[in-house]
């Protein structure tokens, strides 16, 4: 049934009850008159019985109008009225004007059903009256003589009442349509207002990931439109209790009392209205009729605050109750279905907001913990590296001194070889210490410091080749490069990159395997390609070899070639610090092995490094660096 039909039904029911009231009033007046003149009026007992019947069926019709469509009840009432008037005319044939009671029946039909029903009822009443007159005891009397005139009168009454009712019903239809339109417009305005409010609330809820800001947005956003006060209770983790997060309302004194009660007696899961909403994850509304009754201990403050109605709506995030949104009235506008619908919609949007705030808080704690662990690790690496430098410097210095003394003795060749091994291992360990310090700097600042200067890349390449062949006499390193490749770069850092690349090629090549280096200029960049014919790097691992502690021969104890996996990690940091790139390719020309390709701009494009480690709660530096690549 649409809104117009409902309005028409309500209007017809009201009209039918008014007619029932008129019928009962007339019956009461008739009963009083019959009792008053019972000595002079014949057939008084029969008339009183008829009046009693009218009262009974009028009350029955009133009861039926609450359970059946009003139109059907009105048809039954019209038929009963016709029968009652016919009986009355038959019982009192001496009352020559009794037929006028039919006019009331016709008028009632006209008001109920309109013109057609009015004319139809007048014809039925005329037929009934004519039957009573023609079959009655006074068939040859005055009533029969006046029958034609009275029949014409009844039909005329039916026509006139129908025309009048047509105007009245038409106006009633217009009123019903206007009322329907107004109701629909008001409903549409309310819906638009609620949608705008909920949209604003959703925006406010999601605009900040901070927990306190989210709680404030939820409570203040809903507190202005629901009852005398609004509060948010959050479920305490692993305690089964609820804690008051915030409360707002029109009466600050009332809000202060809520805060005081929350300190003294906070609701627990399953206790009171708020606790039941949290425990069952369903909305609970009590009051205003009947007035809410406080549970034992008054956990909701119903008695202490004098609440007339209380609404508790659970806020659910990721399948569990995060809190309870509460609205209450203490004498102002009661909490009704409109407020309930709005509160449930608000709670539905508040759930993800609280969940996101909780996740953000957990992420901040995790980031702070990771940052602290990173700081401790960096401090440890820095301290250990600096502490190792002193003994390493002593070992290198004294080994060189002993080597010079032994060189003066011709028979000390074996000792000289041993001192050379000591010096080389001390140099290897010193380079490892420097690598650890570089890793610490990279993690702290997101990169390495680069101090570019004009240099010739080919000179550095020749120096690296010479040093490699001296350290590995069994290896042949082939260099293909132009006479000169001038670049602007950090000489020491570039030498470190080239050394790492060549050492990596030598380490993963078979004994005596060739290593080739090709350098050239391509546009505004120079490219260096270092190739070996060793074990190669699987395609799925080629990007990961530049990560910290990753090597091509596996992790941990499974490594065959030793090392910590720092060289390529530092290499990428240095190359990217110059604005260049480094990548791994398969050595397709040789059929096996790997090619490490470095591209550097002729003029260094330096990266801006952070001056200090990030603050607690911010993503660690290695997260920022990796996401920015």
C-alpha positions in Angstrom: 0.0 0.0 0.0 1.5 3.3 -1.1 1.4 6.5 0.9 -1.7 8.0 -0.8 -3.7 4.8 0.0 -2.6 4.9 3.6 -3.6 8.5 3.9 -7.0 7.7 2.4 -7.5 4.8 4.7 -6.7 6.9 7.7 -9.0 9.6 6.6 -11.9 7.1 5.9 -11.4 5.4 9.2 -11.6 8.8 11.0 -14.8 9.6 9.1 -16.3 6.3 9.8 -15.7 6.6 13.5 -17.3 10.1 13.4 -20.4 8.6 11.9 -20.4 5.8 14.5 -20.2 8.5 17.2 -23.2 10.3 15.6 -25.1 7.0 15.4 -24.4 6.3 19.1 -25.5 9.8 20.1 -28.7 9.5 18.2 -29.4 6.2 19.8 -28.8 7.7 23.2 -31.1 10.6 22.5 -33.8 8.2 21.2 -33.5 6.0 24.3 -33.8 9.0 26.6 -36.9 10.2 24.7 -38.5 6.7 24.7 -38.0 6.4 28.5 -39.3 9.9 29.1 -42.5 9.3 27.1 -43.0 5.6 27.6 -46.5 6.1 29.0 -47.8 7.9 26.0 -45.9 6.2 23.2 -47.0 2.8 21.9 -44.5 0.0 21.0 -42.0 1.5 23.5 -40.4 -1.9 24.4 -39.8 -2.8 20.7 -38.3 0.6 20.1 -36.0 0.3 23.1 -34.9 -3.1 21.9 -34.1 -1.6 18.4 -32.1 1.2 20.0 -30.1 -1.4 22.0 -29.4 -3.4 18.8 -28.1 -0.2 17.2 -25.8 0.4 20.1 -24.5 -3.2 20.0 -23.7 -3.2 16.3 -22.2 0.3 16.4 -19.7 -0.9 19.0 -19.1 -4.0 17.0 -18.4 -2.0 13.9 -16.0 0.2 15.9 -14.0 -3.0 16.9 -14.1 -4.3 13.3 -12.7 -1.0 11.9 -9.4 -1.7 13.8 -9.0 -5.1 12.2 -10.5 -4.9 8.7 -10.4 -2.4 5.8 -12.7 0.6 6.6 -14.5 0.4 3.3 -15.9 -3.1 4.0 -16.9 -2.2 7.5 -18.7 0.9 6.1 -20.7 -1.2 3.7 -21.8 -3.5 6.5 -22.7 -0.4 8.6 -24.8 1.1 5.8 -26.7 -2.2 5.4 -27.4 -2.5 9.1 -28.5 1.2 9.2 -31.0 0.5 6.4 -32.3 -2.5 8.2 -32.7 -0.7 11.5 -34.6 2.2 9.9 -36.9 -0.2 8.1 -37.7 -2.0 11.3 -38.4 1.3 13.0 -40.8 2.5 10.3 -42.5 -0.9 10.4 -42.9 -0.8 14.2 -44.3 2.8 14.4 -46.7 3.1 11.4 -48.4 5.9 13.2 -45.2 8.1 12.9 -45.8 9.5 9.5 -42.4 11.2 9.4 -40.3 8.2 10.3 -39.3 7.7 6.7 -37.0 10.8 7.2 -34.6 8.5 9.0 -33.7 7.0 5.6 -32.3 10.4 4.8 -29.6 9.9 7.4 -28.7 6.5 5.9 -28.5 8.1 2.4 -26.4 10.9 3.7 -24.0 8.5 5.4 -23.6 6.5 2.2 -22.9 9.6 0.2 -20.2 10.7 2.7 -18.7 7.3 2.7 -18.8 6.3 -1.0 -19.8 9.3 -3.2 -22.5 10.0 -5.8 -23.2 6.6 -7.2 -23.5 5.0 -3.8 -25.7 7.8 -2.6 -28.2 7.3 -5.5 -28.0 3.5 -5.1 -28.7 3.7 -1.4 -31.6 6.1 -2.0 -33.2 3.7 -4.4 -32.7 0.8 -1.9 -34.2 2.9 0.9 -37.1 3.9 -1.3 -37.8 0.2 -2.2 -37.7 -0.8 1.5 -40.0 2.1 2.5 -42.4 1.3 -0.3 -42.5 -2.4 0.8 -43.2 -1.5 4.4 -46.0 1.0 3.5 -47.7 -1.3 1.0 -47.5 -4.4 3.3 -48.2 -2.5 6.6 -51.4 -2.2 8.6 -51.9 1.3 7.3 -51.7 0.4 3.7 -54.8 2.3 2.7 -54.0 5.3 4.9 -52.2 8.6 4.6 -48.7 7.0 4.3 -49.8 5.2 1.1 -51.3 8.4 -0.3 -48.0 10.2 0.2 -45.8 7.4 -0.9 -45.0 8.8 -4.4 -44.0 12.1 -3.0 -41.9 10.6 -0.3 -40.2 8.2 -2.8 -39.3 11.2 -5.0 -38.0 13.0 -1.9 -35.8 10.1 -1.0 -34.4 9.8 -4.5 -33.9 13.5 -4.6 -32.1 13.4 -1.2 -29.8 10.7 -2.6 -29.0 12.8 -5.7 -28.4 16.0 -3.7 -26.4 14.3 -1.0 -24.3 12.5 -3.7 -23.5 15.8 -5.5 -22.6 17.4 -2.2 -20.5 14.4 -1.2 -18.7 14.5 -4.5 -17.4 17.9 -3.7 -16.5 17.0 -0.2 -14.8 13.8 -1.3 -13.0 15.6 -4.1 -11.6 18.1 -1.6 -10.7 15.3 0.8 -8.8 13.5 -2.0 -6.9 16.8 -2.7 -6.1 17.1 0.9 -4.9 13.5 1.0 -2.8 14.0 -2.0 -1.3 17.2 -0.6 -0.6 15.5 2.7 1.0 12.6 0.8 3.2 15.0 -1.2 4.2 16.9 1.9 5.0 13.6 3.7 7.1 12.4 0.8 8.9 15.8 0.5 9.6 15.8 4.2 10.8 12.2 4.0 13.0 13.0 1.0 14.5 16.1 2.8 15.1 13.9 5.9 16.8 11.3 3.7 19.0 13.8 2.0 19.9 15.4 5.3 20.8 12.0 6.7 22.8 11.1 3.6 24.7 14.4 3.8 25.3 13.9 7.5 26.5 10.3 7.1 28.7 11.3 4.2 30.3 14.1 6.3 30.7 11.7 9.2 32.4 9.1 7.0 34.7 11.8 5.7 35.5 13.0 9.3 36.0 9.4 10.5 38.5 8.6 7.8 40.3 11.9 7.7 42.7 11.0 10.6 44.3 7.7 11.6 45.0 9.0 15.1 42.9 7.1 17.7 42.0 10.1 19.8 41.1 12.2 16.8 38.9 9.4 15.4 37.1 9.1 18.8 36.5 12.8 18.9 35.1 12.8 15.3 32.7 9.9 16.1 31.3 11.4 19.3 31.1 15.0 18.2 29.7 14.1 14.8 26.8 12.1 16.3 26.3 14.0 19.5 24.7 17.0 17.8 21.8 14.9 16.3 21.0 12.3 18.9 19.3 13.0 22.3 20.7 15.0 25.2 24.1 13.3 25.1 26.2 10.9 23.1 29.1 8.8 24.3 31.5 6.3 23.0 32.6 3.3 25.1 35.5 1.3 23.9 36.0 -2.4 24.6 39.1 -3.0 26.8 41.4 -5.7 25.3 41.3 -8.9 27.3 39.5 -7.4 30.2 35.8 -7.8 29.4 35.2 -4.2 30.4 34.3 -1.0 28.6 36.1 2.3 29.0 34.5 5.7 28.4 36.4 7.3 25.5 34.5 10.6 25.2 31.0 12.1 25.9 29.3 15.2 24.5 25.9 16.7 25.0 23.7 19.8 25.4 24.1 19.8 29.2 27.8 19.9 30.3 26.8 19.1 33.9 25.1 15.9 32.7 28.3 15.0 30.7 30.4 15.6 33.8 28.2 13.2 35.8 28.7 10.6 33.1 32.4 10.9 33.4 32.3 10.6 37.2 30.1 7.5 37.0 32.5 6.0 34.4 35.3 6.2 36.9 33.3 4.7 39.8 31.3 2.1 37.9 32.0 1.3 34.3 29.8 -1.3 32.5 31.2 -4.7 31.8 30.4 -7.1 28.9 26.9 -8.4 29.3 25.9 -5.9 32.1 23.2 -3.3 31.5 22.0 -1.9 28.2 25.6 -0.9 27.1 27.1 -4.2 28.2 24.4 -6.3 26.4 24.9 -4.3 23.2 28.7 -5.1 23.4 28.2 -8.7 24.3 25.5 -9.6 21.7 26.7 -7.2 18.9 23.1 -6.0 18.5 21.4 -2.6 19.0 19.5 -2.2 22.3 16.9 0.6 22.8 15.0 1.1 26.1 12.4 3.8 26.8 10.7 6.2 26.6 7.6 4.0 27.1 7.9 2.2 29.3 10.5 4.1 31.3 13.8 2.2 31.4 14.6 0.3 34.6 18.2 0.2 35.8 19.9 -3.2 36.2 21.5 -4.2 39.5 24.3 -1.7 40.3 23.0 0.7 37.7 25.9 0.1 35.3 24.4 2.4 32.6 23.6 5.3 35.0 19.9 5.2 34.2 18.8 6.0 37.7 21.7 8.2 38.6 21.3 10.3 35.5 17.5 10.2 35.4 17.5 8.9 31.8 14.1 8.6 30.0 15.5 6.6 27.0 18.8 5.0 26.2 20.2 3.7 22.9 23.3 1.5 22.6 24.6 0.6 19.2 27.7 -1.8 18.8 30.6 -0.6 16.6 32.0 -3.6 14.8 35.3 -3.7 13.0 36.7 -6.9 11.3 34.1 -9.1 12.9 34.5 -8.1 16.5 33.0 -5.4 18.7 35.3 -2.4 19.0 33.0 -0.2 21.1 29.5 1.0 21.7 27.9 4.2 20.5 25.5 5.5 23.2 22.7 8.1 22.9 20.5 9.1 25.8 17.7 11.4 26.7 17.2 12.8 30.1 14.0 14.8 29.6 14.5 16.3 26.1 13.5 14.8 22.8 13.2 11.0 23.2 15.3 8.5 21.3 13.1 7.1 18.6 13.5 5.0 15.5 14.9 7.9 13.5 17.8 8.3 15.9 18.2 4.5 16.0 18.5 4.3 12.2 21.0 7.2 12.2 23.0 5.8 15.1 23.3 2.4 13.4 24.4 4.0 10.1 27.0 6.1 12.0 28.3 3.0 13.9 28.6 1.1 10.6 30.9 3.8 9.3 32.7 4.2 12.6 33.7 0.6 12.7 36.3 0.7 9.9 37.6 4.1 11.3 38.3 2.6 14.7 39.8 -0.5 13.1 42.1 1.6 11.0 43.1 3.8 14.0 43.9 0.6 16.0 46.0 -0.8 13.1 47.8 2.6 12.7 48.6 2.6 16.4 50.0 -1.0 16.2 52.0 0.0 13.1 53.4 3.0 14.9 54.5 0.8 17.8 56.0 -1.7 15.4 57.8 1.0 13.5 59.1 2.5 16.8 60.3 -1.0 17.8 61.9 -1.6 14.4 63.6 1.8 14.5 65.0 1.1 18.0 66.3 -2.3 16.8 67.8 -0.6 13.8 69.4 2.1 15.9 70.9 -0.5 18.3 72.2 -2.5 15.3 73.7 0.5 13.7 75.3 1.7 16.9 76.7 -1.8 17.5 78.1 -2.0 13.9 79.6 1.5 14.3 81.1 0.7 17.7 82.5 -2.7 16.7 83.8 -1.3 13.4 85.6 1.5 15.1 86.9 -0.8 17.8 88.3 -3.2 15.2 90.1 -0.5 13.3 92.6 0.0 16.1 93.9 -3.6 16.3 93.7 -4.0 12.6 95.9 -0.9 12.1 98.4 -2.3 14.6 98.4 -5.7 12.9 98.9 -4.1 9.4 101.6 -1.8 10.7 103.6 -4.4 12.6 103.2 -6.9 9.8 104.7 -4.4 7.3 107.6 -3.7 9.8 108.3 -7.4 10.2 108.1 -8.0 6.5 110.7 -5.3 5.8 113.1 -6.8 8.5 112.6 -10.3 7.1 113.3 -9.1 3.6 116.8 -8.2 4.6 117.4 -11.9 5.4 117.6 -14.0 2.4 116.8 -17.2 4.1 113.4 -15.9 5.4 111.3 -16.6 2.2 108.8 -18.8 4.1 108.3 -16.3 6.8 107.8 -13.5 4.2 105.1 -15.5 2.6 103.4 -16.0 6.0 103.6 -12.2 6.7 102.1 -11.5 3.3 99.2 -13.7 4.1 98.8 -11.9 7.5 98.9 -8.5 5.7 96.4 -9.6 3.1 94.0 -11.0 5.6 94.3 -7.9 7.7 93.5 -5.8 4.6 90.5 -8.1 3.9 89.2 -7.7 7.4 89.7 -3.9 7.2 87.7 -3.8 4.0 85.0 -5.8 5.8 84.9 -3.3 8.6 84.6 -0.5 6.0 81.7 -2.3 4.4 80.0 -2.7 7.7 80.4 1.1 8.3 79.0 1.7 4.8 76.0 -0.5 5.6 75.4 1.4 8.8 75.5 4.8 6.9 73.2 3.5 4.2 70.6 2.4 6.7 70.8 5.5 8.8 70.8 8.1 5.9 69.3 6.2 3.0 72.5 6.2 1.0 76.3 7.0 1.0 78.0 10.3 0.9 79.4 11.1 -2.5 82.0 13.8 -3.2 82.3 14.1 -7.0 85.4 15.4 -8.8 86.7 15.2 -12.3 88.3 11.9 -13.0 89.2 9.4 -15.8 87.2 6.2 -15.4 89.7 4.3 -17.6 92.6 5.0 -15.2 90.6 3.5 -12.3 89.7 0.5 -14.5 93.4 -0.2 -15.2 94.3 0.2 -11.5 91.6 -2.4 -10.6 92.7 -4.8 -13.3 96.4 -4.5 -12.2 95.5 -5.0 -8.5 93.3 -8.0 -9.3 95.9 -9.8 -11.5 98.5 -9.2 -8.7 96.2 -10.7 -6.1 95.1 -13.5 -8.4 98.0 -14.5 -10.7 96.1 -17.4 -12.1 93.4 -15.1 -13.5 93.4 -13.1 -16.7 91.3 -9.9 -16.7 90.6 -8.5 -20.2 89.8 -4.8 -20.4 88.2 -3.2 -23.5 87.9 0.6 -23.2 88.6 3.8 -25.1 91.8 5.8 -24.2 89.8 8.0 -21.8 86.4 8.3 -20.3 86.2 11.5 -18.3 83.4 11.6 -15.7 82.4 13.6 -12.6 82.3 11.2 -9.7 83.7 10.3 -6.3 87.1 8.6 -7.2 87.3 6.5 -4.0 83.6 5.3 -4.2 83.9 4.4 -7.9 87.1 2.5 -7.2 85.1 0.6 -4.5 82.4 -0.2 -7.0 84.7 -1.4 -9.7 86.6 -3.5 -7.1 83.4 -5.1 -5.8 82.3 -5.9 -9.4 85.6 -7.5 -10.4 86.0 -9.4 -7.1 82.5 -10.7 -7.5 83.3 -11.9 -11.0 86.5 -13.6 -9.8 84.8 -15.3 -6.8 82.0 -16.9 -8.9 84.2 -17.9 -11.8 85.8 -21.3 -12.1 89.6 -21.6 -11.3 91.4 -19.7 -14.1 88.1 -18.6 -15.7 88.3 -15.4 -17.7 86.9 -12.1 -16.6 86.2 -9.4 -19.2 85.5 -5.7 -18.7 84.0 -3.5 -21.4 83.6 0.3 -20.9 82.1 2.8 -23.3 80.2 6.0 -23.5 76.5 5.9 -24.4 75.0 9.4 -24.8 75.3 11.3 -21.5 76.3 8.2 -19.6 79.2 5.8 -19.4 78.6 2.0 -19.2 80.8 -0.6 -17.6 80.1 -4.3 -18.2 81.9 -6.9 -16.1 81.4 -10.5 -17.3 82.4 -13.9 -16.0 81.8 -17.4 -17.1 81.0 -18.8 -13.7 77.9 -20.4 -12.1 75.6 -17.6 -13.1 72.6 -16.1 -11.2 69.0 -17.5 -11.6 66.6 -15.1 -13.2 64.4 -14.9 -10.1 67.4 -13.9 -7.9 68.9 -11.2 -10.1 67.2 -8.3 -8.5 67.6 -9.7 -4.9 71.4 -10.0 -5.2 71.5 -6.3 -4.5 69.7 -6.7 -1.2 71.6 -6.9 2.1 73.2 -10.3 3.0 72.0 -11.9 -0.2 74.3 -14.0 -2.4 73.8 -16.0 -5.5 74.9 -19.3 -3.9 72.2 -19.4 -1.2 71.9 -18.2 2.3 73.6 -19.0 5.6 75.5 -22.3 5.9 74.6 -23.4 2.3 77.0 -20.7 0.8 79.9 -22.2 -1.1 81.9 -19.0 -1.8 81.9 -17.3 1.5 81.3 -13.6 2.2 78.6 -11.6 3.9 76.6 -10.4 0.8 77.5 -6.7 1.4 79.4 -5.9 -1.8 76.6 -5.6 -4.3 74.4 -3.9 -1.7 77.0 -1.2 -1.2 77.6 -1.0 -5.0 74.0 -0.2 -5.7 74.0 2.5 -3.0 77.1 4.1 -4.4 75.9 3.9 -8.0 72.4 5.3 -7.2 74.1 8.0 -5.1 75.7 9.2 -8.3 72.4 9.1 -10.1 73.2 5.9 -12.0 71.9 2.3 -12.2 73.2 -1.2 -11.8 71.7 -4.5 -13.1 72.4 -8.1 -13.6 72.2 -9.9 -17.0 73.0 -13.5 -18.1 76.2 -13.9 -20.1 74.6 -15.2 -23.3 77.8 -14.8 -25.4 79.7 -17.3 -23.3 76.7 -19.5 -22.6 77.2 -19.3 -18.8 78.0 -16.8 -16.2 76.8 -13.3 -15.3 77.2 -9.8 -16.6 77.1 -6.9 -14.1 76.2 -3.6 -15.9 76.8 -0.2 -14.3 75.6 3.0 -15.9 76.8 6.4 -14.5 76.0 9.9 -15.7 78.9 11.8 -17.1 78.0 14.5 -14.6 76.9 13.1 -11.2 73.2 13.6 -10.3 73.5 13.4 -6.5 70.8 12.1 -4.3 69.7 14.1 -1.2 70.4 12.1 1.9 68.6 12.5 5.2 70.7 14.4 7.9 69.7 12.0 10.7 67.7 8.8 11.4 63.9 9.2 11.1 61.8 9.9 14.2 60.1 7.2 16.0 56.8 6.2 14.5 58.0 7.0 10.9 58.8 4.3 8.4 62.5 3.2 8.8 65.0 4.4 6.3 65.3 1.1 4.5 61.6 1.1 3.9 61.7 4.5 2.3 64.7 3.7 0.2 63.4 0.5 -1.2 60.0 2.0 -2.0 61.6 4.9 -3.8 63.6 2.8 -6.1 
